[in-house]
Amino acid sequence: MIALSLAEIATVVGGQTYDIPDPQVHVTAPVVRDSREVEPGGLFAAFVGERVDGHDYAAQVVGAGAVAVLASRPCGVPAIVVDDVQTALGALARHVVARLGATLVALTGSAGKTSTKDLIAQVIGRKAPTVWTPGSFNNEIGLPLTALSATDETKFLVLEMGARGIGHIRYLTELTPPRIGLVLNVGTAHIGEFGGREQIAQAKGELVEALPADGAAILNADDPLVRAMAARTKARVLLFGEAEDADVRASNVRLTPVGQAAFTLTTPTGCGDVRLRLYGEHHVSNALAAAAVAHELGMSVDEIALALSEAGTLSRWRMEVTERPDGVTVVNDAYNANPESMRAALRALAAMGRAAQAEGGRTWAVLGHMAELGDDGLAEHDAVGRLAVRLNVNKLVAVGGREASWLQLGAYNEGSWGEESVHVSDAQAAIDLLRSELRPGDVVLVKASRSVGLERVALALLDDSAVSSEGQVAGR
């Protein structure tokens, strides 16, 4: 982060210093909450969790080079003690962002946030030094930590903002006020906590309400609930999508034989051809959102098209495609799941499988529980099982308890009988089944909510035979 003295940090967060010989010593490395990530010159934020108390690692992190600990009680090492570490972290992030002078880009949506954030970072990172949210570090702790990783050289700060209720995004925008705000979509992720899509839209729209008059609200023209947010902002509105009136739009959308999307990108400054390295047509919308941000920041359509065509996946377990030496392709999309992302992944699997099926390969969908869907949960699982059949997925493996049984039941009621769909109890049972039945040319999608831990299946399949003679995974 930008260099700040311990004295200045204590003033900003309203804390008291303990055991600090020289308050003018500067923090010059990132602020972290994981003791394993401490760098010399850094600051360690000691959180008290359900199972781990960060204060117990105070001596260890100082021994590893941390300048001090941001703590809620004295801990026998140099420390800035505050009433609440999370609130102090947010105040420090707000102070650093104000000092930084970088352009803040914030994005939210029910699905595709992390993939889009990764695309934006790769595209605008070609224009100037860029810091972005790692993984899904998008809450009231992760977002300040991301902001605090910026340096004096940082020109663009790309921040993913998640929400589990009304007011959450408003709070995040107060910590890191954006100039550009992007809303991708309003779906059903966390609908059980929000109560309905209208409430989700209300929460997501808090982002555009926070934008300044000289900022830009980038909205999905193809989502009516997002498009309607134009009335909630004083910023200039830029629309993206496949709609004819979108400022940044895609035409001639198509999929390559291996399931990667290609399209013609049109911006207010011209047109360019894009062929994504990412799998699935759903990434076209994500790419358009990234293109709209890049256009707003002054990049030409040729620069944007080239950057999108060369961008890859930065965050793990999100449509990670790996081809084993024996010809089995594993698609690890097990980081999280909701009805929208599950449907998108199944369509991507179907597209990827067409070439495989022509040569005798099969498509496998290994699916688990989609969490936080409330009263609609069982019906949504039933619908996903039915969609797998309609897309001609050859084998459905539903993993887990009641929700998984509804996945399998939906497939059965749609016409998937015999051995085409099966319900197994857990990840190990799925692994055992796949090990016994996979054959060269098969394509396997693994997807569920993060709490299910279904990435174990994908990792086990890769461990089986995806290591080449040099000990490296053979990737597509």
C-alpha positions in Angstrom: 0.0 0.0 0.0 1.1 3.6 -0.1 3.5 4.4 2.7 1.8 5.7 5.9 3.3 6.1 9.4 1.9 4.2 12.3 1.0 7.5 13.9 -1.0 8.6 10.9 -2.8 5.2 10.7 -3.6 5.4 14.4 -5.2 8.9 13.9 -7.2 7.7 10.8 -8.6 4.7 12.6 -9.1 6.4 16.0 -6.8 3.9 17.7 -4.3 3.8 20.6 -0.7 2.8 20.1 0.9 0.1 22.3 4.5 -1.1 22.5 5.5 1.0 19.4 9.0 2.4 19.9 8.8 4.8 16.9 5.3 6.0 15.7 6.9 7.5 12.6 7.8 4.0 11.3 6.0 3.5 8.0 3.9 0.7 6.7 5.2 0.0 3.2 3.8 -3.4 2.4 0.2 -4.7 2.1 -2.3 -5.0 5.0 -3.3 -8.7 5.4 -5.5 -10.7 7.7 -3.8 -14.1 7.0 -0.6 -14.5 9.0 0.9 -16.6 6.2 0.7 -13.6 3.8 2.6 -11.1 6.0 5.5 -9.3 4.2 8.3 -7.2 5.8 6.9 -3.7 6.3 3.3 -4.8 6.3 0.4 -4.5 8.8 -1.5 -7.5 10.2 -5.2 -7.1 10.9 -6.1 -9.4 13.8 -9.7 -10.6 13.5 -11.4 -12.8 16.0 -13.2 -15.6 14.1 -15.3 -18.6 15.2 -12.3 -20.9 15.3 -9.2 -18.7 15.0 -8.1 -15.6 16.9 -5.7 -13.5 14.9 -4.2 -12.0 18.1 -2.7 -15.4 18.8 -0.4 -14.9 15.8 0.7 -11.4 16.8 4.2 -12.4 17.8 4.6 -14.6 14.8 3.7 -11.9 12.2 6.0 -9.3 13.9 8.7 -11.8 13.8 8.1 -12.3 10.1 8.5 -8.5 9.5 5.2 -6.9 10.1 5.6 -3.4 11.4 2.6 -3.7 13.8 -0.8 -5.4 14.4 -4.2 -3.7 14.0 -5.9 -5.3 17.0 -8.8 -5.0 19.3 -6.7 -5.6 22.4 -3.0 -5.2 23.4 -1.0 -8.3 22.4 2.5 -7.8 23.6 3.9 -6.5 20.3 3.7 -3.2 18.4 0.0 -2.6 17.9 -2.7 -0.1 17.1 -5.7 -1.0 19.2 -9.2 -0.1 18.1 -12.7 -0.9 19.2 -13.5 -2.8 16.0 -10.9 -4.0 13.5 -13.3 -4.3 10.6 -14.5 -0.7 11.0 -10.9 0.5 11.4 -9.9 -1.4 8.2 -12.7 0.4 6.3 -11.6 3.8 7.6 -8.1 3.2 6.6 -9.2 2.1 3.1 -11.2 5.2 2.7 -8.2 7.4 3.7 -5.9 5.6 1.3 -8.3 5.8 -1.6 -8.7 9.5 -1.1 -4.9 9.9 -1.1 -4.4 7.6 -4.1 -6.2 9.6 -6.8 -6.8 6.5 -8.9 -10.0 5.9 -10.9 -12.2 3.5 -9.0 -14.3 1.0 -11.0 -16.9 -0.9 -9.0 -19.1 -3.7 -10.3 -21.9 -5.9 -9.0 -24.4 -8.3 -10.2 -26.0 -11.7 -9.4 -23.8 -13.7 -11.7 -20.5 -13.2 -13.5 -19.0 -10.6 -11.2 -15.6 -12.4 -10.8 -15.2 -13.4 -14.4 -16.1 -9.8 -15.5 -13.8 -8.3 -13.0 -10.9 -10.5 -14.2 -11.6 -9.4 -17.8 -11.7 -5.7 -16.9 -8.4 -6.0 -15.0 -6.7 -7.7 -18.0 -8.1 -5.2 -20.5 -7.5 -1.9 -18.7 -4.3 -3.2 -17.2 -2.8 -2.7 -20.6 -3.4 1.0 -20.4 -2.1 1.7 -16.9 -1.1 0.0 -13.6 -4.3 -1.7 -12.2 -5.2 -3.3 -8.9 -8.2 -5.6 -8.7 -10.1 -7.7 -6.3 -8.5 -11.2 -5.9 -11.0 -14.0 -6.3 -14.3 -13.1 -4.7 -12.8 -10.8 -2.1 -15.9 -8.6 -2.4 -17.3 -8.0 1.2 -16.7 -5.5 4.0 -13.3 -7.1 4.8 -12.1 -8.2 1.4 -12.8 -4.9 -0.3 -10.8 -2.7 2.1 -7.9 -5.2 1.9 -7.9 -4.9 -1.9 -8.0 -1.1 -1.8 -5.1 -1.1 0.7 -3.0 -3.2 -1.7 -2.8 -0.3 -4.2 0.4 1.7 -4.5 1.4 5.2 -5.6 1.7 3.8 -9.1 -1.9 2.5 -9.2 -4.0 4.3 -11.8 -7.1 2.0 -11.9 -8.7 0.2 -8.9 -11.3 -2.5 -9.9 -13.5 -3.5 -7.0 -16.0 -6.3 -7.0 -18.9 -5.6 -4.6 -21.1 -8.3 -3.2 -24.3 -8.0 -1.2 -26.5 -10.2 1.0 -28.9 -7.5 1.9 -30.1 -3.9 1.4 -27.5 -1.4 2.4 -24.4 -3.6 1.9 -23.3 -2.1 -1.4 -24.1 1.4 -0.1 -21.7 0.8 2.8 -19.0 -0.5 0.4 -19.3 2.5 -1.8 -18.8 4.8 1.2 -15.5 3.0 1.9 -14.3 3.2 -1.7 -16.3 5.8 -3.7 -16.4 4.7 -7.4 -16.3 6.9 -10.5 -17.5 4.1 -12.7 -20.2 1.8 -11.6 -21.1 -1.4 -13.5 -24.2 -3.5 -12.9 -24.2 -6.9 -14.7 -27.6 -8.5 -14.0 -30.3 -9.1 -11.4 -30.8 -12.8 -10.9 -31.7 -15.2 -8.1 -28.4 -15.6 -6.3 -29.1 -15.2 -2.5 -32.8 -14.7 -3.3 -33.6 -16.6 -0.1 -31.9 -13.8 1.9 -33.3 -10.9 -0.1 -36.9 -12.1 -0.5 -37.3 -11.5 -4.3 -35.6 -10.1 -7.4 -37.0 -6.6 -6.9 -35.2 -6.5 -3.5 -32.0 -7.7 -5.2 -32.4 -5.0 -7.8 -32.9 -2.4 -5.0 -29.6 -3.6 -3.4 -27.6 -3.7 -6.6 -28.8 -0.3 -7.7 -27.2 1.3 -4.6 -24.0 1.2 -6.7 -25.2 3.6 -9.3 -26.8 5.8 -6.7 -23.4 6.4 -5.2 -21.8 7.6 -8.5 -20.9 11.3 -8.9 -22.4 13.5 -11.6 -19.2 13.3 -13.6 -19.1 9.5 -13.3 -20.4 6.8 -15.5 -23.1 4.1 -14.8 -22.6 1.1 -17.1 -25.8 -0.9 -17.3 -26.9 -4.1 -19.0 -29.3 -3.1 -21.7 -30.6 -6.7 -22.0 -31.7 -6.9 -18.3 -34.9 -4.8 -17.7 -34.2 -4.5 -14.0 -30.7 -3.3 -14.6 -31.7 -0.9 -17.5 -34.3 0.7 -15.1 -31.4 1.7 -12.8 -30.7 4.6 -15.2 -33.3 6.5 -13.3 -31.5 6.1 -10.0 -28.2 7.8 -10.9 -27.0 11.3 -11.6 -24.1 9.9 -13.6 -23.9 9.5 -17.4 -25.4 6.2 -18.5 -23.6 3.8 -20.9 -25.5 0.7 -22.0 -24.0 -2.6 -23.0 -25.6 -5.8 -24.5 -27.0 -7.2 -27.6 -29.9 -4.8 -27.8 -29.8 -2.5 -30.8 -29.7 0.7 -28.7 -26.7 -0.5 -26.6 -23.7 1.8 -26.8 -21.4 -1.2 -26.6 -22.9 -4.2 -28.2 -22.2 -7.6 -29.8 -23.4 -8.9 -33.1 -22.7 -12.1 -35.1 -22.3 -14.0 -31.9 -21.2 -17.6 -32.4 -19.4 -20.5 -30.7 -16.3 -22.2 -32.0 -16.3 -26.0 -32.2 -14.7 -26.2 -28.7 -17.3 -23.8 -27.1 -15.5 -20.5 -27.1 -17.5 -17.4 -28.0 -16.7 -15.1 -30.9 -18.5 -11.9 -31.9 -18.2 -8.5 -33.5 -17.7 -5.8 -30.9 -19.2 -2.4 -31.7 -18.4 0.7 -29.6 -19.1 4.4 -30.2 -15.7 4.6 -31.9 -15.9 1.6 -34.3 -16.0 -2.2 -34.6 -13.6 -5.0 -33.9 -13.6 -8.8 -34.0 -13.3 -10.7 -30.7 -12.6 -14.4 -30.1 -12.7 -15.2 -26.4 -10.4 -17.8 -24.8 -13.2 -18.3 -22.2 -15.8 -21.1 -22.6 -19.5 -20.5 -23.0 -21.7 -17.9 -24.7 -22.5 -16.3 -21.4 -19.1 -14.7 -21.4 -20.1 -12.4 -24.3 -22.1 -10.3 -21.9 -19.2 -10.2 -19.4 -16.8 -9.2 -22.3 -19.2 -6.4 -23.4 -19.3 -5.1 -19.8 -15.5 -5.0 -19.7 -15.4 -3.4 -23.1 -17.7 -0.6 -21.9 -15.4 0.1 -19.0 -12.4 0.2 -21.2 -14.2 2.5 -23.7 -15.1 4.8 -20.9 -11.4 5.0 -19.9 -10.4 6.0 -23.4 -9.2 2.7 -25.0 -9.8 2.3 -28.8 -12.0 -0.5 -30.1 -8.9 -2.3 -31.6 -7.1 -2.2 -28.2 -10.2 -3.5 -26.5 -10.9 -6.3 -29.0 -7.3 -7.5 -28.9 -7.1 -7.5 -25.1 -10.4 -9.4 -24.8 -9.2 -12.0 -27.3 -6.1 -12.6 -25.3 -7.6 -12.5 -21.8 -7.8 -15.7 -19.7 -9.1 -16.8 -16.4 -7.5 -15.3 -13.3 -9.6 -16.8 -10.5 -9.6 -20.5 -9.8 -12.4 -23.0 -10.2 -14.4 -20.9 -12.7 -14.8 -22.7 -15.9 -11.2 -24.0 -15.7 -10.8 -26.3 -18.7 -8.1 -28.9 -18.5 -7.6 -31.8 -21.0 -6.0 -34.9 -19.5 -3.5 -36.8 -21.5 -6.0 -39.6 -21.9 -8.4 -37.2 -23.7 -10.9 -36.6 -20.9 -11.7 -32.9 -20.5 -12.5 -31.6 -17.0 -14.3 -28.3 -16.6 -13.9 -27.2 -13.0 -16.6 -24.5 -12.3 -17.1 -25.6 -8.7 -16.4 -22.3 -6.9 -20.1 -21.3 -6.7 -23.5 -21.8 -8.3 -26.9 -20.2 -8.7 -29.6 -20.9 -11.2 -28.3 -18.4 -13.8 -24.7 -19.6 -13.6 -25.8 -23.2 -13.6 -27.7 -22.8 -16.8 -24.9 -20.9 -18.4 -22.4 -23.7 -17.5 -24.7 -26.4 -18.8 -25.0 -24.6 -22.1 -21.3 -24.2 -22.3 -20.9 -27.9 -21.6 -23.3 -28.7 -24.4 -21.4 -26.5 -26.8 -18.1 -28.1 -25.8 -19.5 -31.5 -26.1 -20.7 -31.4 -29.7 -17.3 -32.1 -31.1 -16.7 -34.7 -28.5 -20.0 -36.5 -29.1 -19.3 -36.6 -32.9 -16.3 -38.7 -32.1 -17.9 -40.9 -29.5 -17.3 -38.9 -26.4 -19.9 -38.0 -23.8 -20.8 -35.0 -21.7 -21.1 -35.4 -18.0 -22.7 -32.8 -15.6 -21.7 -33.4 -12.0 -23.9 -31.0 -10.1 -24.6 -30.2 -6.5 -26.7 -28.0 -4.2 -27.3 -24.4 -5.1 -27.5 -22.6 -1.8 -29.6 -19.7 -0.5 -32.6 -20.0 -2.9 -35.2 -19.9 -0.2 -38.7 -21.3 -1.0 -37.8 -21.6 -4.7 -34.9 -23.9 -4.0 -36.4 -27.3 -4.9 -38.1 -26.0 -8.0 -34.9 -24.4 -9.2 -33.0 -27.7 -8.8 -35.8 -29.5 -10.7 -35.5 -27.0 -13.5 -31.7 -27.4 -13.8 -32.1 -31.2 -14.0 -34.7 -30.8 -16.8 -32.4 -28.4 -18.7 -29.6 -30.9 -18.6 -31.8 -33.3 -20.5 -33.0 -30.7 -23.0 -29.4 -29.8 -23.8 -28.7 -33.5 -24.5 -26.1 -33.8 -21.7 -25.4 -37.6 -21.8 -24.8 -38.2 -18.1 -26.1 -36.3 -15.0 -24.5 -37.0 -11.6 -26.5 -35.3 -8.9 -24.4 -35.1 -5.7 -25.7 -34.6 -2.2 -28.9 -34.6 -0.3 -32.5 -33.5 -0.9 -31.6 -30.7 -3.4 -29.5 -33.2 -5.5 -32.4 -35.7 -5.5 -34.6 -33.0 -7.0 -31.9 -32.4 -9.7 -32.1 -36.1 -10.6 -35.9 -36.1 -10.4 -36.1 -33.2 -12.8 -33.9 -35.0 -15.3 -36.0 -38.2 -14.8 -39.3 -36.4 -15.4 -37.8 -34.8 -18.5 -37.1 -38.2 -19.9 -33.7 -39.2 -18.5 -34.1 -42.8 -17.5 -31.9 -45.8 -16.9 -28.3 -44.8 -16.3 -28.5 -41.4 -17.9 -28.9 -39.7 -14.5 -27.9 -40.9 -11.1 -28.0 -39.5 -7.6 -25.0 -40.2 -5.3 -24.5 -39.3 -1.7 -21.3 -37.3 -1.7 -18.2 -36.2 -3.6 -16.3 -39.4 -3.0 -19.2 -41.4 -4.4 -19.1 -39.2 -7.5 -15.3 -39.7 -7.8 -15.7 -43.5 -7.6 -18.4 -43.5 -10.2 -16.5 -41.3 -12.7 -13.2 -43.2 -12.2 -15.1 -46.4 -13.2 -16.9 -45.0 -16.2 -15.0 -42.2 -17.8 -13.5 -42.9 -21.2 -11.3 -40.8 -23.7 -13.2 -38.0 -25.3 -15.6 -37.4 -22.4 -16.2 -33.8 -21.1 -17.0 -33.5 -17.4 -18.5 -30.3 -15.9 -18.3 -30.0 -12.1 -20.4 -27.3 -10.4 -22.2 -26.5 -7.1 -22.3 -23.9 -4.4 -19.0 -23.3 -2.6 -20.3 -24.9 0.6 -20.6 -28.3 -1.1 -16.9 -28.6 -1.8 -17.4 -30.3 -5.1 -14.1 -29.1 -6.4 -12.8 -32.3 -4.8 -14.3 -34.2 -7.7 -12.5 -32.1 -10.4 -9.2 -32.1 -8.5 -9.4 -35.9 -8.0 -10.0 -36.4 -11.7 -7.0 -34.3 -12.6 -4.8 -36.0 -10.1 -5.7 -39.4 -11.6 -4.0 -38.9 -15.0 -3.6 -35.3 -15.9 0.1 -35.1 -15.0 2.4 -35.4 -17.9 5.9 -36.9 -17.9 7.3 -33.5 -16.9 4.9 -33.3 -13.9 2.8 -30.5 -15.4 -1.0 -30.5 -15.9 -1.8 -30.7 -19.6 -4.0 -27.6 -20.2 -6.1 -26.7 -23.1 
